[in-house]
Amino acid sequence: MRLAALLVIFAVFAVSATDYFKKANELYDAGKYSEAVPVYRTAIKHGQLEPYAWFNLGNTLVHLKQNHVAIVAYKRAAELAPGFAKPWVLLGDLSFSYGDYGQAVAYYGRAAELGEKSEHLHYAMASAYLSLKAYVLAERYFEQTLNENPDRQEAWLGLAECARQTGDFPLAAEILQKALQKSVNVSPELYYTLSYYYLQQDSLKAAIRSMENGLYLDSKNFNARRYLARLYESGNSPWMSIWTLEQGIAVGNGVADLQMDLAEIYFKQKRFGEALEYYQKAMKAGSAAARIGIENVGHAFYNQGDTLQAEVAYKMLRITGN
């Protein structure tokens, strides 16, 4: 969850010879958080919109990563304005960030009692309940979030995770299929997670198709590309694995890992010359494991009786070892 997204400064006009509250807000808006803190404190001292000054002080302290002091400020704001819901939401966010999910739920619940009905609150409550393994309650609040914003990807993933946690992979996959239909902006993560759910149902073709769709949106994700290449291998399509890895190498991200994977495929196919080529490239790109691969290629050549090629591989190791 992103606490900063909810740090909304209350700007209420105060009548005063020196409007410290307004001045502090101006400093906050300018990103001068350290300068804003003493001005908010002066506003509090002069009784200028005290609950909101405490609240805005709390927001400022969060920006300065002084969360423990911010908690005091938010509690003071809630004490001075009992009907003010926002401090309770942010107290919940801070508790969530510390892993105190039970306390977070309590604070969020208080905000809800005071009439807070925001998308942020519903998603935050769902996330806290999910962390507490209260899946029925988590489902309820993820669904409320999606009623307010069907395009919220994390809420779809959270709802599917509730199903996964209870072992219902078909339902988890169904939820993400629905997300793909209802969302305007689809994230690669939806496709990647859906691929995993398909794989848990022994639906390799569907898993591959979903990974392909995700990678189409996220071509620089070399870890996803490596995973897709392994799925192709599982489906007896090593040529597709090779093509996928070559495409990734051309993109330029994670080159050493992709070259290692490609070398391993060639080695399994007993295409030792090509395996040696890519192990060497991977070693030059920084892969420490490539030396073992080169040594294995040398042994494979030697066992075939090709001592000349074996010596080529061993020579690479001697040269790079010096």
C-alpha positions as a Markdown table, in Angstrom:
| # | Residue | x | y | z |
|---|---|---|---|---|
| 1 | Met | 0.0 | 0.0 | 0.0 |
| 2 | Arg | 1.1 | 3.5 | -0.7 |
| 3 | Leu | 0.7 | 5.8 | 2.3 |
| 4 | Ala | 1.9 | 8.8 | 0.4 |
| 5 | Ala | -1.0 | 8.7 | -1.9 |
| 6 | Leu | -3.4 | 9.6 | 0.9 |
| 7 | Leu | -1.4 | 12.4 | 2.4 |
| 8 | Val | -3.8 | 15.2 | 1.6 |
| 9 | Ile | -3.2 | 18.4 | 3.3 |
| 10 | Phe | -6.2 | 20.2 | 4.8 |
| 11 | Ala | -6.2 | 23.8 | 3.7 |
| 12 | Val | -8.8 | 25.7 | 5.7 |
| 13 | Phe | -8.6 | 29.5 | 5.9 |
| 14 | Ala | -7.7 | 30.7 | 9.4 |
| 15 | Val | -8.2 | 34.3 | 10.6 |
| 16 | Ser | -5.0 | 35.5 | 12.2 |
| 17 | Ala | -2.5 | 38.3 | 12.1 |
| 18 | Thr | 0.1 | 35.7 | 11.2 |
| 19 | Asp | -1.5 | 32.7 | 9.5 |
| 20 | Tyr | 1.0 | 30.0 | 10.5 |
| 21 | Phe | -1.3 | 27.2 | 9.3 |
| 22 | Lys | -1.5 | 28.6 | 5.8 |
| 23 | Lys | 2.3 | 29.3 | 5.8 |
| 24 | Ala | 3.0 | 25.7 | 6.9 |
| 25 | Asn | 0.8 | 24.4 | 4.1 |
| 26 | Glu | 2.6 | 26.5 | 1.6 |
| 27 | Leu | 5.9 | 25.1 | 2.8 |
| 28 | Tyr | 4.5 | 21.5 | 2.6 |
| 29 | Asp | 3.2 | 22.1 | -1.0 |
| 30 | Ala | 6.7 | 23.3 | -1.9 |
| 31 | Gly | 8.2 | 20.1 | -0.6 |
| 32 | Lys | 10.0 | 21.9 | 2.3 |
| 33 | Tyr | 8.9 | 19.4 | 4.9 |
| 34 | Ser | 11.6 | 20.1 | 7.5 |
| 35 | Glu | 10.7 | 23.8 | 7.4 |
| 36 | Ala | 7.0 | 23.1 | 7.6 |
| 37 | Val | 7.3 | 21.1 | 10.9 |
| 38 | Pro | 8.1 | 24.1 | 13.3 |
| 39 | Val | 5.5 | 26.3 | 11.5 |
| 40 | Tyr | 2.8 | 23.7 | 12.1 |
| 41 | Arg | 3.9 | 23.4 | 15.7 |
| 42 | Thr | 3.6 | 27.2 | 16.0 |
| 43 | Ala | 0.1 | 27.1 | 14.5 |
| 44 | Ile | -0.9 | 24.4 | 17.1 |
| 45 | Lys | 0.6 | 26.6 | 19.8 |
| 46 | His | -1.6 | 29.5 | 18.7 |
| 47 | Gly | -4.7 | 27.3 | 18.4 |
| 48 | Gln | -5.0 | 27.8 | 14.6 |
| 49 | Leu | -7.3 | 25.0 | 13.4 |
| 50 | Glu | -5.5 | 22.7 | 15.8 |
| 51 | Pro | -6.9 | 19.3 | 14.8 |
| 52 | Tyr | -6.0 | 19.9 | 11.1 |
| 53 | Ala | -2.6 | 21.3 | 12.0 |
| 54 | Trp | -1.9 | 18.1 | 13.9 |
| 55 | Phe | -3.1 | 16.1 | 11.0 |
| 56 | Asn | -1.0 | 18.0 | 8.5 |
| 57 | Leu | 2.0 | 17.8 | 10.8 |
| 58 | Gly | 1.5 | 14.0 | 10.8 |
| 59 | Asn | 1.6 | 14.0 | 7.0 |
| 60 | Thr | 4.7 | 16.1 | 7.0 |
| 61 | Leu | 6.5 | 13.8 | 9.5 |
| 62 | Val | 5.6 | 10.8 | 7.3 |
| 63 | His | 7.4 | 12.5 | 4.4 |
| 64 | Leu | 10.4 | 12.9 | 6.7 |
| 65 | Lys | 10.2 | 9.2 | 7.6 |
| 66 | Gln | 9.5 | 10.1 | 11.3 |
| 67 | Asn | 6.5 | 7.7 | 11.4 |
| 68 | His | 6.5 | 7.1 | 15.2 |
| 69 | Val | 6.1 | 10.8 | 15.8 |
| 70 | Ala | 3.5 | 11.0 | 13.0 |
| 71 | Ile | 1.4 | 8.4 | 14.9 |
| 72 | Val | 1.3 | 10.8 | 17.9 |
| 73 | Ala | 0.2 | 13.7 | 15.6 |
| 74 | Tyr | -2.6 | 11.6 | 14.0 |
| 75 | Lys | -3.8 | 10.4 | 17.3 |
| 76 | Arg | -3.9 | 14.0 | 18.6 |
| 77 | Ala | -5.9 | 15.1 | 15.5 |
| 78 | Ala | -8.4 | 12.3 | 16.1 |
| 79 | Glu | -8.7 | 13.2 | 19.8 |
| 80 | Leu | -9.4 | 16.9 | 19.0 |
| 81 | Ala | -11.8 | 16.1 | 16.1 |
| 82 | Pro | -13.7 | 12.9 | 17.1 |
| 83 | Gly | -15.7 | 12.9 | 13.8 |
| 84 | Phe | -12.5 | 13.3 | 11.6 |
| 85 | Ala | -12.0 | 9.9 | 9.8 |
| 86 | Lys | -8.7 | 10.6 | 7.9 |
| 87 | Pro | -6.3 | 10.3 | 10.8 |
| 88 | Trp | -7.7 | 6.8 | 11.5 |
| 89 | Val | -7.1 | 5.7 | 7.9 |
| 90 | Leu | -3.5 | 6.9 | 8.1 |
| 91 | Leu | -2.9 | 5.3 | 11.5 |
| 92 | Gly | -4.1 | 2.1 | 9.9 |
| 93 | Asp | -1.7 | 2.6 | 7.0 |
| 94 | Leu | 1.2 | 3.1 | 9.4 |
| 95 | Ser | 0.3 | 0.0 | 11.4 |
| 96 | Phe | 0.0 | -2.0 | 8.2 |
| 97 | Ser | 3.5 | -0.8 | 7.1 |
| 98 | Tyr | 4.9 | -2.2 | 10.5 |
| 99 | Gly | 3.2 | -5.5 | 9.9 |
| 100 | Asp | 0.6 | -5.0 | 12.8 |
| 101 | Tyr | -2.3 | -6.0 | 10.7 |
| 102 | Gly | -4.7 | -6.5 | 13.6 |
| 103 | Gln | -4.2 | -3.0 | 14.8 |
| 104 | Ala | -4.5 | -1.7 | 11.2 |
| 105 | Val | -7.9 | -3.4 | 10.9 |
| 106 | Ala | -9.0 | -1.7 | 14.2 |
| 107 | Tyr | -8.0 | 1.7 | 12.9 |
| 108 | Tyr | -9.6 | 1.2 | 9.5 |
| 109 | Gly | -12.7 | 0.0 | 11.2 |
| 110 | Arg | -12.9 | 3.2 | 13.2 |
| 111 | Ala | -12.6 | 5.2 | 10.0 |
| 112 | Ala | -15.4 | 3.2 | 8.5 |
| 113 | Glu | -17.6 | 3.8 | 11.5 |
| 114 | Leu | -17.0 | 7.6 | 11.0 |
| 115 | Gly | -18.3 | 7.3 | 7.4 |
| 116 | Glu | -15.1 | 6.8 | 5.4 |
| 117 | Lys | -16.0 | 4.9 | 2.3 |
| 118 | Ser | -13.0 | 5.4 | 0.0 |
| 119 | Glu | -11.5 | 2.9 | -2.4 |
| 120 | His | -8.2 | 3.2 | -0.5 |
| 121 | Leu | -9.9 | 2.2 | 2.8 |
| 122 | His | -11.6 | -0.8 | 1.3 |
| 123 | Tyr | -8.4 | -2.0 | -0.4 |
| 124 | Ala | -6.4 | -1.4 | 2.7 |
| 125 | Met | -8.9 | -3.4 | 4.8 |
| 126 | Ala | -8.9 | -6.2 | 2.3 |
| 127 | Ser | -5.1 | -6.4 | 2.3 |
| 128 | Ala | -4.9 | -6.4 | 6.1 |
| 129 | Tyr | -7.5 | -9.2 | 6.3 |
| 130 | Leu | -5.6 | -11.2 | 3.7 |
| 131 | Ser | -2.4 | -10.9 | 5.7 |
| 132 | Leu | -4.4 | -12.1 | 8.8 |
| 133 | Lys | -5.6 | -15.1 | 6.7 |
| 134 | Ala | -9.2 | -13.9 | 7.2 |
| 135 | Tyr | -10.1 | -14.8 | 3.6 |
| 136 | Val | -13.8 | -14.3 | 3.7 |
| 137 | Leu | -13.5 | -10.8 | 5.0 |
| 138 | Ala | -10.6 | -10.1 | 2.6 |
| 139 | Glu | -12.8 | -11.2 | -0.3 |
| 140 | Arg | -15.6 | -8.9 | 0.8 |
| 141 | Tyr | -13.4 | -5.8 | 0.8 |
| 142 | Phe | -11.6 | -6.7 | -2.4 |
| 143 | Glu | -15.0 | -7.0 | -4.1 |
| 144 | Gln | -16.0 | -3.6 | -2.7 |
| 145 | Thr | -12.8 | -2.1 | -4.0 |
| 146 | Leu | -13.5 | -3.5 | -7.5 |
| 147 | Asn | -17.1 | -2.2 | -7.4 |
| 148 | Glu | -15.6 | 1.2 | -7.0 |
| 149 | Asn | -12.7 | 0.7 | -9.5 |
| 150 | Pro | -12.9 | -2.4 | -11.8 |
| 151 | Asp | -9.5 | -1.4 | -13.2 |
| 152 | Arg | -7.6 | -1.9 | -9.9 |
| 153 | Gln | -5.2 | -4.7 | -10.8 |
| 154 | Glu | -4.0 | -5.4 | -7.2 |
| 155 | Ala | -7.5 | -5.9 | -6.0 |
| 156 | Trp | -8.1 | -8.6 | -8.7 |
| 157 | Leu | -4.9 | -10.2 | -7.7 |
| 158 | Gly | -5.8 | -10.1 | -4.1 |
| 159 | Leu | -9.2 | -11.6 | -4.7 |
| 160 | Ala | -7.6 | -14.4 | -6.7 |
| 161 | Glu | -5.0 | -14.9 | -3.9 |
| 162 | Cys | -7.9 | -15.5 | -1.5 |
| 163 | Ala | -9.1 | -18.4 | -3.7 |
| 164 | Arg | -5.5 | -19.7 | -4.1 |
| 165 | Gln | -5.0 | -19.7 | -0.4 |
| 166 | Thr | -7.9 | -22.1 | 0.0 |
| 167 | Gly | -6.6 | -24.3 | -2.7 |
| 168 | Asp | -9.3 | -23.3 | -5.3 |
| 169 | Phe | -7.0 | -22.8 | -8.4 |
| 170 | Pro | -9.9 | -23.0 | -10.9 |
| 171 | Leu | -11.7 | -20.1 | -9.0 |
| 172 | Ala | -8.5 | -18.1 | -8.8 |
| 173 | Ala | -8.0 | -18.5 | -12.6 |
| 174 | Glu | -11.7 | -17.6 | -13.2 |
| 175 | Ile | -11.2 | -14.4 | -11.2 |
| 176 | Leu | -8.2 | -13.3 | -13.2 |
| 177 | Gln | -10.0 | -14.2 | -16.5 |
| 178 | Lys | -12.8 | -11.9 | -15.4 |
| 179 | Ala | -10.2 | -9.2 | -14.6 |
| 180 | Leu | -8.9 | -9.4 | -18.1 |
| 181 | Gln | -12.4 | -8.9 | -19.4 |
| 182 | Lys | -13.3 | -6.0 | -17.2 |
| 183 | Ser | -10.0 | -4.1 | -16.9 |
| 184 | Val | -9.1 | -1.3 | -19.3 |
| 185 | Asn | -5.4 | -1.4 | -18.5 |
| 186 | Val | -4.1 | -4.9 | -18.1 |
| 187 | Ser | -0.8 | -5.5 | -16.3 |
| 188 | Pro | 1.6 | -8.2 | -17.2 |
| 189 | Glu | 1.4 | -9.4 | -13.6 |
| 190 | Leu | -2.2 | -10.6 | -14.2 |
| 191 | Tyr | -1.0 | -12.8 | -17.1 |
| 192 | Tyr | 2.0 | -14.1 | -15.2 |
| 193 | Thr | -0.1 | -15.0 | -12.1 |
| 194 | Leu | -2.8 | -16.6 | -14.3 |
| 195 | Ser | -0.1 | -18.7 | -16.0 |
| 196 | Tyr | 0.9 | -20.0 | -12.6 |
| 197 | Tyr | -2.8 | -20.9 | -11.7 |
| 198 | Tyr | -3.1 | -22.8 | -15.1 |
| 199 | Leu | 0.0 | -24.7 | -14.4 |
| 200 | Gln | -1.3 | -25.8 | -11.0 |
| 201 | Gln | -4.2 | -27.3 | -12.9 |
| 202 | Asp | -1.9 | -29.2 | -15.3 |
| 203 | Ser | -2.9 | -26.9 | -18.2 |
| 204 | Leu | 0.5 | -26.3 | -19.7 |
| 205 | Lys | -0.8 | -24.9 | -23.0 |
| 206 | Ala | -2.9 | -22.3 | -21.2 |
| 207 | Ala | 0.0 | -21.5 | -18.9 |
| 208 | Ile | 2.3 | -20.9 | -21.9 |
| 209 | Arg | -0.3 | -18.8 | -23.7 |
| 210 | Ser | -0.8 | -16.6 | -20.6 |
| 211 | Met | 3.0 | -16.1 | -20.2 |
| 212 | Glu | 3.3 | -15.2 | -23.9 |
| 213 | Asn | 0.6 | -12.5 | -23.4 |
| 214 | Gly | 2.3 | -11.1 | -20.4 |
| 215 | Leu | 5.7 | -11.0 | -22.0 |
| 216 | Tyr | 4.2 | -9.2 | -25.0 |
| 217 | Leu | 3.4 | -6.4 | -22.6 |
| 218 | Asp | 6.6 | -6.7 | -20.7 |
| 219 | Ser | 9.3 | -7.7 | -23.2 |
| 220 | Lys | 12.2 | -6.5 | -21.0 |
| 221 | Asn | 11.3 | -8.9 | -18.1 |
| 222 | Phe | 14.1 | -11.5 | -18.5 |
| 223 | Asn | 12.9 | -13.6 | -15.6 |
| 224 | Ala | 9.5 | -14.0 | -17.1 |
| 225 | Arg | 11.2 | -14.9 | -20.4 |
| 226 | Arg | 13.4 | -17.5 | -18.7 |
| 227 | Tyr | 10.3 | -19.0 | -17.1 |
| 228 | Leu | 8.5 | -19.1 | -20.4 |
| 229 | Ala | 11.5 | -20.9 | -22.0 |
| 230 | Arg | 11.3 | -23.5 | -19.3 |
| 231 | Leu | 7.6 | -24.0 | -20.0 |
| 232 | Tyr | 8.4 | -24.5 | -23.7 |
| 233 | Glu | 10.9 | -27.2 | -22.7 |
| 234 | Ser | 8.3 | -28.9 | -20.5 |
| 235 | Gly | 6.0 | -28.9 | -23.6 |
| 236 | Asn | 8.7 | -30.5 | -25.7 |
| 237 | Ser | 9.3 | -27.4 | -27.7 |
| 238 | Pro | 13.0 | -26.7 | -27.2 |
| 239 | Trp | 13.1 | -24.7 | -30.5 |
| 240 | Met | 10.7 | -22.2 | -29.0 |
| 241 | Ser | 12.8 | -22.0 | -25.8 |
| 242 | Ile | 15.8 | -21.2 | -28.0 |
| 243 | Trp | 13.9 | -18.6 | -30.0 |
| 244 | Thr | 12.5 | -17.0 | -26.8 |
| 245 | Leu | 15.9 | -16.7 | -25.2 |
| 246 | Glu | 17.5 | -15.3 | -28.3 |
| 247 | Gln | 14.8 | -12.7 | -28.4 |
| 248 | Gly | 15.6 | -11.8 | -24.8 |
| 249 | Ile | 19.3 | -11.5 | -25.5 |
| 250 | Ala | 18.5 | -9.1 | -28.4 |
| 251 | Val | 16.5 | -7.0 | -26.0 |
| 252 | Gly | 19.6 | -6.7 | -23.7 |
| 253 | Asn | 18.3 | -7.4 | -20.2 |
| 254 | Gly | 19.6 | -10.2 | -18.1 |
| 255 | Val | 21.9 | -11.3 | -20.9 |
| 256 | Ala | 24.3 | -13.5 | -18.8 |
| 257 | Asp | 21.3 | -15.5 | -17.4 |
| 258 | Leu | 19.7 | -15.9 | -20.8 |
| 259 | Gln | 22.9 | -17.0 | -22.4 |
| 260 | Met | 23.4 | -19.5 | -19.6 |
| 261 | Asp | 19.9 | -20.9 | -20.2 |
| 262 | Leu | 20.5 | -21.1 | -23.9 |
| 263 | Ala | 23.9 | -22.9 | -23.4 |
| 264 | Glu | 22.2 | -25.4 | -21.1 |
| 265 | Ile | 19.6 | -26.2 | -23.8 |
| 266 | Tyr | 22.3 | -26.7 | -26.4 |
| 267 | Phe | 24.2 | -28.9 | -23.9 |
| 268 | Lys | 21.1 | -31.1 | -23.3 |
| 269 | Gln | 20.7 | -31.5 | -27.1 |
| 270 | Lys | 24.4 | -32.5 | -27.3 |
| 271 | Arg | 25.1 | -29.5 | -29.5 |
| 272 | Phe | 28.4 | -29.0 | -27.6 |
| 273 | Gly | 29.9 | -26.4 | -30.0 |
| 274 | Glu | 26.9 | -24.1 | -29.6 |
| 275 | Ala | 26.8 | -24.7 | -25.9 |
| 276 | Leu | 30.5 | -23.8 | -25.6 |
| 277 | Glu | 29.9 | -20.6 | -27.5 |
| 278 | Tyr | 27.1 | -19.4 | -25.2 |
| 279 | Tyr | 28.8 | -20.5 | -22.0 |
| 280 | Gln | 31.8 | -18.4 | -23.1 |
| 281 | Lys | 29.5 | -15.5 | -23.8 |
| 282 | Ala | 27.8 | -15.9 | -20.5 |
| 283 | Met | 31.1 | -16.0 | -18.7 |
| 284 | Lys | 32.2 | -12.7 | -20.4 |
| 285 | Ala | 28.8 | -11.2 | -19.4 |
| 286 | Gly | 29.6 | -12.0 | -15.7 |
| 287 | Ser | 28.2 | -15.5 | -15.0 |
| 288 | Ala | 30.3 | -17.4 | -12.5 |
| 289 | Ala | 28.5 | -20.6 | -13.3 |
| 290 | Ala | 29.6 | -20.5 | -16.9 |
| 291 | Arg | 33.0 | -21.9 | -16.0 |
| 292 | Ile | 31.4 | -25.1 | -14.8 |
| 293 | Gly | 29.4 | -25.3 | -18.1 |
| 294 | Ile | 32.6 | -24.9 | -20.1 |
| 295 | Glu | 34.3 | -27.6 | -18.1 |
| 296 | Asn | 31.4 | -29.9 | -18.7 |
| 297 | Val | 31.5 | -29.3 | -22.4 |
| 298 | Gly | 35.3 | -30.1 | -22.4 |
| 299 | His | 34.5 | -33.4 | -20.6 |
| 300 | Ala | 31.7 | -34.2 | -23.2 |
| 301 | Phe | 34.1 | -33.6 | -26.1 |
| 302 | Tyr | 36.8 | -35.7 | -24.4 |
| 303 | Asn | 34.4 | -38.6 | -23.8 |
| 304 | Gln | 33.4 | -38.5 | -27.5 |
| 305 | Gly | 37.0 | -38.8 | -28.4 |
| 306 | Asp | 37.3 | -35.2 | -29.7 |
| 307 | Thr | 40.4 | -34.2 | -27.8 |
| 308 | Leu | 41.0 | -31.2 | -30.0 |
| 309 | Gln | 37.7 | -29.6 | -29.1 |
| 310 | Ala | 38.1 | -30.6 | -25.5 |
| 311 | Glu | 41.4 | -28.8 | -25.4 |
| 312 | Val | 39.7 | -25.7 | -26.8 |
| 313 | Ala | 37.3 | -25.7 | -23.9 |
| 314 | Tyr | 40.0 | -26.4 | -21.3 |
| 315 | Lys | 42.2 | -23.6 | -22.8 |
| 316 | Met | 39.3 | -21.1 | -22.3 |
| 317 | Leu | 39.3 | -22.0 | -18.6 |
| 318 | Arg | 43.1 | -21.7 | -18.3 |
| 319 | Ile | 43.1 | -18.3 | -20.0 |
| 320 | Thr | 40.2 | -16.9 | -17.9 |
| 321 | Gly | 41.6 | -18.4 | -14.8 |
| 322 | Asn | 44.8 | -16.3 | -15.1 |
